[in-house]
């Protein structure tokens, strides 16, 4: 069986809920703005670091990696010649 509440009881309950919300949930706008300004500064700094890292990776892939590949291929020792040399020196 459902309870029958009067309009006055419902209004009292709603007022109680509103009072509770206004006491505990409301955060001053200035506090929210201050936190947003701090957070935006941190995010901007992190984005800057991310851009430096991305630029460094691009330089590495486009310039340093091909140089290393060229040096590696030019100085690679032919394994057959090395094995033949090792057999003849024994």
N, CA, C and O atoms as a Tinker XYZ file with bonds, in Angstrom:
   360  protein
     1  N      0.815000   -1.159000    0.000000    73     2
     2  CA     0.000000    0.000000    0.000000    64     1     3
     3  C      0.880000    1.250000    0.000000    63     2     4     5
     4  O      1.768000    1.374000    0.843000    81     3
     5  N      0.651000    2.165000   -0.916000    73     3     6
     6  CA     1.454000    3.379000   -1.039000    64     5     7
     7  C      1.046000    4.400000    0.004000    63     6     8     9
     8  O     -0.142000    4.583000    0.270000    81     7
     9  N      2.046000    5.077000    0.607000    73     7    10
    10  CA     1.701000    6.109000    1.586000    64     9    11
    11  C      1.147000    7.349000    0.877000    63    10    12    13
    12  O      1.584000    7.686000   -0.224000    81    11
    13  N      0.206000    8.009000    1.496000    73    11    14
    14  CA    -0.365000    9.234000    0.955000    64    13    15
    15  C      0.236000   10.420000    1.692000    63    14    16    17
    16  O     -0.043000   10.641000    2.870000    81    15
    17  N      1.057000   11.174000    0.990000    73    15    18
    18  CA     1.681000   12.345000    1.577000    64    17    19
    19  C      0.873000   13.577000    1.211000    63    18    20    21
    20  O      0.351000   13.689000    0.102000    81    19
    21  N      0.781000   14.476000    2.137000    73    19    22
    22  CA     0.074000   15.731000    1.853000    64    21    23
    23  C      1.017000   16.682000    1.117000    63    22    24    25
    24  O      2.231000   16.477000    1.107000    81    23
    25  N      0.465000   17.698000    0.517000    73    23    26
    26  CA     1.261000   18.680000   -0.205000    64    25    27
    27  C      2.229000   19.375000    0.744000    63    26    28    29
    28  O      3.361000   19.670000    0.361000    81    27
    29  N      1.805000   19.639000    1.966000    73    27    30
    30  CA     2.661000   20.286000    2.942000    64    29    31
    31  C      3.870000   19.414000    3.286000    63    30    32    33
    32  O      4.984000   19.921000    3.417000    81    31
    33  N      3.654000   18.099000    3.434000    73    31    34
    34  CA     4.763000   17.180000    3.729000    64    33    35
    35  C      5.748000   17.120000    2.567000    63    34    36    37
    36  O      6.962000   17.095000    2.770000    81    35
    37  N      5.217000   17.096000    1.356000    73    35    38
    38  CA     6.081000   17.059000    0.166000    64    37    39
    39  C      6.872000   18.358000    0.069000    63    38    40    41
    40  O      8.063000   18.333000   -0.241000    81    39
    41  N      6.224000   19.495000    0.329000    73    39    42
    42  CA     6.924000   20.780000    0.290000    64    41    43
    43  C      8.012000   20.850000    1.353000    63    42    44    45
    44  O      9.096000   21.372000    1.095000    81    43
    45  N      7.737000   20.333000    2.538000    73    43    46
    46  CA     8.746000   20.317000    3.597000    64    45    47
    47  C      9.941000   19.447000    3.200000    63    46    48    49
    48  O     11.090000   19.810000    3.451000    81    47
    49  N      9.668000   18.315000    2.590000    73    47    50
    50  CA    10.742000   17.431000    2.145000    64    49    51
    51  C     11.580000   18.103000    1.062000    63    50    52    53
    52  O     12.809000   18.034000    1.087000    81    51
    53  N     10.913000   18.748000    0.120000    73    51    54
    54  CA    11.633000   19.438000   -0.960000    64    53    55
    55  C     12.492000   20.576000   -0.397000    63    54    56    57
    56  O     13.628000   20.765000   -0.833000    81    55
    57  N     11.958000   21.335000    0.566000    73    55    58
    58  CA    12.738000   22.404000    1.193000    64    57    59
    59  C     13.952000   21.843000    1.917000    63    58    60    61
    60  O     15.034000   22.429000    1.877000    81    59
    61  N     13.770000   20.720000    2.571000    73    59    62
    62  CA    14.882000   20.074000    3.270000    64    61    63
    63  C     15.969000   19.645000    2.288000    63    62    64    65
    64  O     17.158000   19.817000    2.557000    81    63
    65  N     15.561000   19.090000    1.157000    73    63    66
    66  CA    16.523000   18.664000    0.130000    64    65    67
    67  C     17.253000   19.878000   -0.439000    63    66    68    69
    68  O     18.471000   19.839000   -0.615000    81    67
    69  N     16.524000   20.952000   -0.727000    73    67    70
    70  CA    17.150000   22.169000   -1.262000    64    69    71
    71  C     18.160000   22.747000   -0.278000    63    70    72    73
    72  O     19.245000   23.168000   -0.681000    81    71
    73  N     17.817000   22.770000    1.003000    73    71    74
    74  CA    18.745000   23.273000    2.019000    64    73    75
    75  C     20.008000   22.416000    2.073000    63    74    76    77
    76  O     21.120000   22.938000    2.160000    81    75
    77  N     19.828000   21.119000    2.023000    73    75    78
    78  CA    20.980000   20.206000    2.063000    64    77    79
    79  C     21.878000   20.426000    0.845000    63    78    80    81
    80  O     23.100000   20.485000    0.980000    81    79
    81  N     21.292000   20.546000   -0.319000    73    79    82
    82  CA    22.073000   20.755000   -1.542000    64    81    83
    83  C     22.811000   22.087000   -1.480000    63    82    84    85
    84  O     23.996000   22.147000   -1.807000    81    83
    85  N     22.140000   23.142000   -1.071000    73    83    86
    86  CA    22.788000   24.457000   -1.029000    64    85    87
    87  C     23.914000   24.494000    0.000000    63    86    88    89
    88  O     24.873000   25.247000   -0.171000    81    87
    89  N     23.817000   23.698000    1.061000    73    87    90
    90  CA    24.868000   23.676000    2.079000    64    89    91
    91  C     26.081000   22.861000    1.658000    63    90    92    93
    92  O     27.205000   23.202000    2.026000    81    91
    93  N     25.883000   21.807000    0.908000    73    91    94
    94  CA    26.981000   20.874000    0.652000    64    93    95
    95  C     27.493000   20.856000   -0.783000    63    94    96    97
    96  O     28.670000   20.562000   -0.990000    81    95
    97  N     26.681000   21.149000   -1.765000    73    95    98
    98  CA    27.061000   20.927000   -3.148000    64    97    99
    99  C     27.553000   22.185000   -3.845000    63    98   100   101
   100  O     28.387000   22.093000   -4.746000    81    99
   101  N     27.074000   23.333000   -3.465000    73    99   102
   102  CA    27.390000   24.566000   -4.165000    64   101   103
   103  C     28.851000   24.945000   -3.922000    63   102   104   105
   104  O     29.297000   25.049000   -2.779000    81   103
   105  N     29.584000   25.148000   -5.014000    73   103   106
   106  CA    30.980000   25.562000   -4.962000    64   105   107
   107  C     31.034000   26.989000   -5.511000    63   106   108   109
   108  O     30.427000   27.265000   -6.546000    81   107
   109  N     31.729000   27.878000   -4.858000    73   107   110
   110  CA    31.791000   29.252000   -5.354000    64   109   111
   111  C     32.400000   29.322000   -6.755000    63   110   112   113
   112  O     33.350000   28.604000   -7.069000    81   111
   113  N     31.845000   30.188000   -7.583000    73   111   114
   114  CA    32.302000   30.322000   -8.965000    64   113   115
   115  C     33.753000   30.764000   -9.034000    63   114   116   117
   116  O     34.481000   30.333000   -9.928000    81   115
   117  N     34.187000   31.604000   -8.125000    73   115   118
   118  CA    35.582000   32.073000   -8.138000    64   117   119
   119  C     36.548000   30.907000   -7.924000    63   118   120   121
   120  O     37.631000   30.882000   -8.509000    81   119
   121  N     36.160000   29.950000   -7.095000    73   119   122
   122  CA    37.010000   28.775000   -6.858000    64   121   123
   123  C     37.109000   27.916000   -8.121000    63   122   124   125
   124  O     38.176000   27.396000   -8.445000    81   123
   125  N     36.000000   27.776000   -8.820000    73   123   126
   126  CA    36.009000   27.008000  -10.065000    64   125   127
   127  C     36.876000   27.710000  -11.110000    63   126   128   129
   128  O     37.637000   27.059000  -11.825000    81   127
   129  N     36.761000   29.032000  -11.199000    73   127   130
   130  CA    37.561000   29.787000  -12.173000    64   129   131
   131  C     39.050000   29.681000  -11.859000    63   130   132   133
   132  O     39.862000   29.515000  -12.769000    81   131
   133  N     39.413000   29.776000  -10.590000    73   131   134
   134  CA    40.822000   29.673000  -10.196000    64   133   135
   135  C     41.382000   28.300000  -10.562000    63   134   136   137
   136  O     42.493000   28.199000  -11.082000    81   135
   137  N     40.627000   27.259000  -10.296000    73   135   138
   138  CA    41.078000   25.903000  -10.627000    64   137   139
   139  C     41.211000   25.728000  -12.133000    63   138   140   141
   140  O     42.141000   25.071000  -12.600000    81   139
   141  N     40.295000   26.308000  -12.894000    73   139   142
   142  CA    40.351000   26.215000  -14.353000    64   141   143
   143  C     41.595000   26.905000  -14.894000    63   142   144   145
   144  O     42.254000   26.386000  -15.796000    81   143
   145  N     41.917000   28.068000  -14.348000    73   143   146
   146  CA    43.109000   28.794000  -14.797000    64   145   147
   147  C     44.360000   27.972000  -14.508000    63   146   148   149
   148  O     45.239000   27.865000  -15.363000    81   147
   149  N     44.452000   27.387000  -13.308000    73   147   150
   150  CA    45.599000   26.537000  -12.969000    64   149   151
   151  C     45.699000   25.342000  -13.904000    63   150   152   153
   152  O     46.774000   25.028000  -14.416000    81   151
   153  N     44.584000   24.688000  -14.120000    73   151   154
   154  CA    44.573000   23.487000  -14.953000    64   153   155
   155  C     44.932000   23.815000  -16.394000    63   154   156   157
   156  O     45.671000   23.065000  -17.032000    81   155
   157  N     44.423000   24.918000  -16.913000    73   155   158
   158  CA    44.745000   25.300000  -18.282000    64   157   159
   159  C     46.236000   25.565000  -18.432000    63   158   160   161
   160  O     46.819000   25.225000  -19.461000    81   159
   161  N     46.859000   26.164000  -17.430000    73   159   162
   162  CA    48.303000   26.388000  -17.482000    64   161   163
   163  C     49.073000   25.083000  -17.518000    63   162   164   165
   164  O     50.046000   24.955000  -18.261000    81   163
   165  N     48.648000   24.119000  -16.727000    73   163   166
   166  CA    49.325000   22.814000  -16.716000    64   165   167
   167  C     49.140000   22.095000  -18.033000    63   166   168   169
   168  O     50.076000   21.496000  -18.562000    81   167
   169  N     47.939000   22.155000  -18.557000    73   167   170
   170  CA    47.668000   21.479000  -19.825000    64   169   171
   171  C     48.495000   22.108000  -20.936000    63   170   172   173
   172  O     49.040000   21.393000  -21.777000    81   171
   173  N     48.597000   23.426000  -20.952000    73   171   174
   174  CA    49.394000   24.107000  -21.975000    64   173   175
   175  C     50.856000   23.686000  -21.872000    63   174   176   177
   176  O     51.508000   23.451000  -22.889000    81   175
   177  N     51.372000   23.590000  -20.657000    73   175   178
   178  CA    52.762000   23.160000  -20.474000    64   177   179
   179  C     52.955000   21.726000  -20.964000    63   178   180   181
   180  O     53.950000   21.428000  -21.626000    81   179
   181  N     52.021000   20.842000  -20.648000    73   179   182
   182  CA    52.131000   19.449000  -21.100000    64   181   183
   183  C     52.029000   19.345000  -22.614000    63   182   184   185
   184  O     52.715000   18.527000  -23.227000    81   183
   185  N     51.175000   20.170000  -23.225000    73   183   186
   186  CA    51.078000   20.152000  -24.676000    64   185   187
   187  C     52.386000   20.620000  -25.305000    63   186   188   189
   188  O     52.792000   20.104000  -26.347000    81   187
   189  N     53.045000   21.588000  -24.684000    73   187   190
   190  CA    54.344000   22.039000  -25.173000    64   189   191
   191  C     55.370000   20.919000  -25.154000    63   190   192   193
   192  O     56.094000   20.719000  -26.129000    81   191
   193  N     55.435000   20.184000  -24.040000    73   191   194
   194  CA    56.356000   19.053000  -23.952000    64   193   195
   195  C     56.032000   17.991000  -24.999000    63   194   196   197
   196  O     56.931000   17.411000  -25.608000    81   195
   197  N     54.748000   17.746000  -25.198000    73   195   198
   198  CA    54.347000   16.757000  -26.202000    64   197   199
   199  C     54.814000   17.182000  -27.587000    63   198   200   201
   200  O     55.248000   16.346000  -28.380000    81   199
   201  N     54.729000   18.474000  -27.882000    73   199   202
   202  CA    55.184000   18.964000  -29.185000    64   201   203
   203  C     56.693000   18.808000  -29.342000    63   202   204   205
   204  O     57.169000   18.444000  -30.418000    81   203
   205  N     57.458000   19.084000  -28.265000    73   203   206
   206  CA    58.911000   18.885000  -28.326000    64   205   207
   207  C     59.250000   17.419000  -28.586000    63   206   208   209
   208  O     60.112000   17.113000  -29.410000    81   207
   209  N     58.577000   16.524000  -27.890000    73   207   210
   210  CA    58.831000   15.087000  -28.065000    64   209   211
   211  C     58.478000   14.652000  -29.486000    63   210   212   213
   212  O     59.240000   13.922000  -30.120000    81   211
   213  N     57.331000   15.096000  -29.983000    73   211   214
   214  CA    56.915000   14.725000  -31.340000    64   213   215
   215  C     57.908000   15.257000  -32.367000    63   214   216   217
   216  O     58.237000   14.559000  -33.326000    81   215
   217  N     58.384000   16.472000  -32.179000    73   215   218
   218  CA    59.382000   17.036000  -33.097000    64   217   219
   219  C     60.677000   16.254000  -33.055000    63   218   220   221
   220  O     61.284000   15.991000  -34.092000    81   219
   221  N     61.101000   15.883000  -31.860000    73   219   222
   222  CA    62.331000   15.096000  -31.728000    64   221   223
   223  C     62.205000   13.733000  -32.385000    63   222   224   225
   224  O     63.142000   13.260000  -33.029000    81   223
   225  N     61.053000   13.103000  -32.224000    73   223   226
   226  CA    60.838000   11.796000  -32.859000    64   225   227
   227  C     60.830000   11.931000  -34.375000    63   226   228   229
   228  O     61.367000   11.076000  -35.079000    81   227
   229  N     60.221000   13.003000  -34.881000    73   227   230
   230  CA    60.189000   13.214000  -36.333000    64   229   231
   231  C     61.605000   13.410000  -36.864000    63   230   232   233
   232  O     61.956000   12.837000  -37.895000    81   231
   233  N     62.423000   14.207000  -36.180000    73   231   234
   234  CA    63.810000   14.393000  -36.610000    64   233   235
   235  C     64.580000   13.077000  -36.568000    63   234   236   237
   236  O     65.356000   12.778000  -37.475000    81   235
   237  N     64.366000   12.305000  -35.530000    73   235   238
   238  CA    65.053000   11.028000  -35.415000    64   237   239
   239  C     64.694000   10.100000  -36.566000    63   238   240   241
   240  O     65.564000    9.476000  -37.173000    81   239
   241  N     63.404000   10.018000  -36.855000    73   239   242
   242  CA    62.956000    9.095000  -37.904000    64   241   243
   243  C     63.388000    9.582000  -39.283000    63   242   244   245
   244  O     63.776000    8.774000  -40.126000    81   243
   245  N     63.327000   10.872000  -39.521000    73   243   246
   246  CA    63.616000   11.398000  -40.856000    64   245   247
   247  C     65.090000   11.628000  -41.127000    63   246   248   249
   248  O     65.509000   11.578000  -42.283000    81   247
   249  N     65.899000   11.880000  -40.090000    73   247   250
   250  CA    67.307000   12.220000  -40.329000    64   249   251
   251  C     68.254000   11.184000  -39.728000    63   250   252   253
   252  O     69.086000   10.621000  -40.438000    81   251
   253  N     68.135000   10.934000  -38.439000    73   251   254
   254  CA    69.114000   10.086000  -37.750000    64   253   255
   255  C     68.968000    8.624000  -38.146000    63   254   256   257
   256  O     69.970000    7.956000  -38.402000    81   255
   257  N     67.756000    8.121000  -38.202000    73   255   258
   258  CA    67.552000    6.711000  -38.537000    64   257   259
   259  C     68.087000    6.346000  -39.934000    63   258   260   261
   260  O     68.758000    5.322000  -40.064000    81   259
   261  N     67.819000    7.141000  -40.978000    73   259   262
   262  CA    68.423000    6.813000  -42.279000    64   261   263
   263  C     69.951000    6.860000  -42.260000    63   262   264   265
   264  O     70.606000    6.059000  -42.928000    81   263
   265  N     70.522000    7.800000  -41.493000    73   263   266
   266  CA    71.990000    7.844000  -41.381000    64   265   267
   267  C     72.526000    6.571000  -40.735000    63   266   268   269
   268  O     73.494000    5.979000  -41.214000    81   267
   269  N     71.894000    6.162000  -39.658000    73   267   270
   270  CA    72.328000    4.934000  -38.986000    64   269   271
   271  C     72.167000    3.717000  -39.893000    63   270   272   273
   272  O     73.018000    2.827000  -39.905000    81   271
   273  N     71.075000    3.681000  -40.649000    73   271   274
   274  CA    70.850000    2.579000  -41.578000    64   273   275
   275  C     71.948000    2.527000  -42.643000    63   274   276   277
   276  O     72.451000    1.453000  -42.970000    81   275
   277  N     72.314000    3.688000  -43.177000    73   275   278
   278  CA    73.365000    3.764000  -44.193000    64   277   279
   279  C     74.703000    3.314000  -43.623000    63   278   280   281
   280  O     75.420000    2.542000  -44.259000    81   279
   281  N     75.043000    3.788000  -42.432000    73   279   282
   282  CA    76.301000    3.394000  -41.800000    64   281   283
   283  C     76.311000    1.900000  -41.524000    63   282   284   285
   284  O     77.327000    1.240000  -41.745000    81   283
   285  N     75.208000    1.361000  -41.050000    73   283   286
   286  CA    75.131000   -0.070000  -40.752000    64   285   287
   287  C     75.332000   -0.906000  -42.009000    63   286   288   289
   288  O     76.079000   -1.885000  -41.984000    81   287
   289  N     74.677000   -0.534000  -43.108000    73   287   290
   290  CA    74.785000   -1.298000  -44.340000    64   289   291
   291  C     76.154000   -1.157000  -44.990000    63   290   292   293
   292  O     76.622000   -2.096000  -45.635000    81   291
   293  N     76.809000   -0.010000  -44.837000    73   291   294
   294  CA    78.135000    0.177000  -45.416000    64   293   295
   295  C     79.208000   -0.576000  -44.648000    63   294   296   297
   296  O     80.209000   -0.977000  -45.242000    81   295
   297  N     79.037000   -0.776000  -43.378000    73   295   298
   298  CA    80.064000   -1.424000  -42.559000    64   297   299
   299  C     79.741000   -2.877000  -42.246000    63   298   300   301
   300  O     80.472000   -3.521000  -41.495000    81   299
   301  N     78.658000   -3.403000  -42.809000    73   299   302
   302  CA    78.288000   -4.784000  -42.513000    64   301   303
   303  C     79.327000   -5.732000  -43.121000    63   302   304   305
   304  O     79.723000   -5.578000  -44.276000    81   303
   305  N     79.750000   -6.692000  -42.342000    73   303   306
   306  CA    80.749000   -7.652000  -42.783000    64   305   307
   307  C     80.030000   -8.825000  -43.434000    63   306   308   309
   308  O     79.033000   -9.323000  -42.912000    81   307
   309  N     80.542000   -9.258000  -44.572000    73   307   310
   310  CA    79.965000  -10.409000  -45.259000    64   309   311
   311  C     80.295000  -11.664000  -44.448000    63   310   312   313
   312  O     81.466000  -11.986000  -44.244000    81   311
   313  N     79.278000  -12.356000  -43.998000    73   311   314
   314  CA    79.482000  -13.498000  -43.106000    64   313   315
   315  C     80.216000  -14.646000  -43.803000    63   314   316   317
   316  O     80.986000  -15.359000  -43.160000    81   315
   317  N     79.992000  -14.833000  -45.096000    73   315   318
   318  CA    80.706000  -15.904000  -45.802000    64   317   319
   319  C     82.201000  -15.620000  -45.846000    63   318   320   321
   320  O     83.007000  -16.524000  -45.629000    81   319
   321  N     82.578000  -14.385000  -46.123000    73   319   322
   322  CA    83.995000  -14.027000  -46.152000    64   321   323
   323  C     84.610000  -14.166000  -44.768000    63   322   324   325
   324  O     85.751000  -14.609000  -44.633000    81   323
   325  N     83.858000  -13.787000  -43.739000    73   323   326
   326  CA    84.365000  -13.905000  -42.385000    64   325   327
   327  C     84.569000  -15.368000  -42.013000    63   326   328   329
   328  O     85.591000  -15.717000  -41.423000    81   327
   329  N     83.616000  -16.221000  -42.348000    73   327   330
   330  CA    83.765000  -17.654000  -42.061000    64   329   331
   331  C     84.949000  -18.243000  -42.811000    63   330   332   333
   332  O     85.694000  -19.045000  -42.248000    81   331
   333  N     85.137000  -17.864000  -44.058000    73   331   334
   334  CA    86.272000  -18.359000  -44.858000    64   333   335
   335  C     87.587000  -17.907000  -44.235000    63   334   336   337
   336  O     88.549000  -18.672000  -44.162000    81   335
   337  N     87.615000  -16.666000  -43.790000    73   335   338
   338  CA    88.810000  -16.132000  -43.157000    64   337   339
   339  C     89.115000  -16.858000  -41.846000    63   338   340   341
   340  O     90.273000  -17.139000  -41.537000    81   339
   341  N     88.068000  -17.157000  -41.085000    73   339   342
   342  CA    88.259000  -17.859000  -39.824000    64   341   343
   343  C     88.774000  -19.272000  -40.053000    63   342   344   345
   344  O     89.569000  -19.779000  -39.262000    81   343
   345  N     88.324000  -19.915000  -41.135000    73   343   346
   346  CA    88.775000  -21.282000  -41.430000    64   345   347
   347  C     90.228000  -21.290000  -41.903000    63   346   348   349
   348  O     90.979000  -22.211000  -41.580000    81   347
   349  N     90.623000  -20.285000  -42.654000    73   347   350
   350  CA    91.987000  -20.274000  -43.195000    64   349   351
   351  C     93.012000  -19.863000  -42.151000    63   350   352   353
   352  O     94.190000  -20.188000  -42.301000    81   351
   353  N     92.618000  -19.176000  -41.125000    73   351   354
   354  CA    93.586000  -18.743000  -40.108000    64   353   355
   355  C     93.840000  -19.805000  -39.056000    63   354   356   357
   356  O     94.770000  -19.649000  -38.265000    81   355
   357  N     93.074000  -20.862000  -39.007000    73   355   358
   358  CA    93.284000  -21.900000  -37.998000    64   357   359
   359  C     94.390000  -22.810000  -38.350000    63   358   360
   360  O     94.688000  -23.738000  -37.598000    81   359
